[in-house]
Amino acid sequence: MSDPYRTSVERLSRVSGVRGALVVELETGVPVSAELAEDVSGPAVAALAAALYRRSHSAASGAGFGPARTLQLETTAGHVLMVGAGDLVIVVVTEPAAQLGLVRLEANRAAEALA
């Protein structure tokens, strides 16, 4: 029997430019499954992503836009993409030059599979 969390993380990790992929429990910010480069701190990324996603989801709803589904944080070190999947959030950490369209496509597929 395959683990759908692990399968999603492995598939995301194979995308060129991805430095880490996580499935995170939204309320607690705890990683359910992760595959990360050595220099990526899983607990820190998970906590950041869950907090940002929860607050943005709530703020977007409150502003009348409906709930947020996808967030993207751009930094000098790369991108952090977050996609909601029910009680989970799919988190992908990329290099600055990653093909974000492909990363988003795979993250959305993972979210659909796990929601």
C-alpha positions as CSV (number, residue, x, y, z in Angstrom):
1,M,0.0,0.0,0.0
2,S,1.5,3.4,-1.0
3,D,1.6,6.4,1.2
4,P,-0.1,9.3,-0.7
5,Y,1.7,12.0,1.3
6,R,5.1,10.5,0.5
7,T,4.1,10.0,-3.1
8,S,3.1,13.7,-3.4
9,V,6.3,14.9,-1.8
10,E,8.5,12.7,-4.0
11,R,6.8,13.8,-7.1
12,L,7.2,17.5,-6.2
13,S,10.9,16.9,-5.2
14,R,11.7,15.6,-8.7
15,V,10.7,19.0,-10.4
16,S,13.8,20.9,-11.5
17,G,14.7,23.7,-9.2
18,V,12.8,22.3,-6.2
19,R,14.8,22.3,-3.0
20,G,12.1,20.9,-0.8
21,A,8.6,19.7,-0.6
22,L,6.4,19.2,2.4
23,V,2.8,18.2,3.3
24,V,2.0,20.2,6.5
25,E,-0.9,20.0,8.9
26,L,-2.5,23.4,8.6
27,E,-3.6,24.0,12.2
28,T,-0.4,22.9,14.0
29,G,2.2,23.7,11.4
30,V,3.6,20.2,11.8
31,P,5.1,18.4,8.7
32,V,3.2,15.2,7.8
33,S,5.8,14.3,5.1
34,A,8.8,16.1,3.8
35,E,11.8,15.7,1.4
36,L,14.2,18.6,1.8
37,A,17.7,19.7,0.8
38,E,20.1,19.6,3.7
39,D,20.1,23.4,4.2
40,V,16.2,23.7,4.3
41,S,14.8,23.7,7.8
42,G,11.6,21.6,7.7
43,P,10.1,22.7,11.0
44,A,10.8,26.4,10.3
45,V,9.4,26.2,6.7
46,A,6.3,24.2,7.9
47,A,5.5,26.7,10.7
48,L,6.0,29.7,8.4
49,A,3.9,28.3,5.6
50,A,1.0,27.2,7.9
51,A,0.9,30.6,9.6
52,L,1.0,32.6,6.4
53,Y,-1.6,30.3,4.7
54,R,-4.0,30.4,7.6
55,R,-3.8,34.2,8.0
56,S,-4.0,34.9,4.2
57,H,-6.9,32.5,3.9
58,S,-8.9,34.3,6.6
59,A,-7.9,37.8,5.4
60,A,-8.9,37.1,1.8
61,S,-12.3,35.8,3.0
62,G,-12.8,38.8,5.2
63,A,-12.0,41.1,2.4
64,G,-14.7,39.5,0.2
65,F,-12.4,37.7,-2.2
66,G,-13.3,34.2,-0.9
67,P,-10.8,31.9,0.7
68,A,-7.2,31.9,-0.6
69,R,-6.1,28.7,-2.4
70,T,-2.6,29.4,-3.4
71,L,0.1,31.7,-2.0
72,Q,3.6,32.4,-3.3
73,L,6.3,34.1,-1.3
74,E,9.3,35.4,-3.3
75,T,12.6,36.0,-1.6
76,T,16.1,36.6,-2.7
77,A,16.9,32.9,-2.0
78,G,13.9,31.6,-4.0
79,H,10.2,31.0,-3.7
80,V,7.9,29.3,-1.2
81,L,4.7,28.1,-2.8
82,M,1.7,27.0,-0.6
83,V,-1.4,25.3,-1.9
84,G,-4.3,24.4,0.4
85,A,-5.6,20.8,0.5
86,G,-8.3,20.7,3.1
87,D,-6.7,20.4,6.6
88,L,-3.3,20.3,4.9
89,V,-1.1,22.7,3.0
90,I,1.3,21.6,0.3
91,V,4.6,23.6,0.5
92,V,7.3,23.8,-2.1
93,V,10.6,25.6,-1.6
94,T,12.4,26.4,-4.9
95,E,15.5,28.0,-6.3
96,P,15.1,31.5,-7.7
97,A,15.2,30.3,-11.3
98,A,12.8,27.4,-10.9
99,Q,10.0,27.0,-13.5
100,L,7.2,28.1,-11.3
101,G,4.4,27.2,-13.7
102,L,5.5,23.5,-13.5
103,V,5.9,23.7,-9.8
104,R,2.4,25.2,-9.4
105,L,1.0,22.5,-11.7
106,E,2.5,19.7,-9.6
107,A,1.6,21.3,-6.3
108,N,-2.1,21.7,-7.4
109,R,-2.1,18.0,-8.5
110,A,-0.8,17.1,-5.1
111,A,-3.4,19.2,-3.3
112,E,-6.2,17.6,-5.4
113,A,-4.9,14.1,-4.6
114,L,-4.7,14.8,-0.8
115,A,-7.8,17.0,-0.2
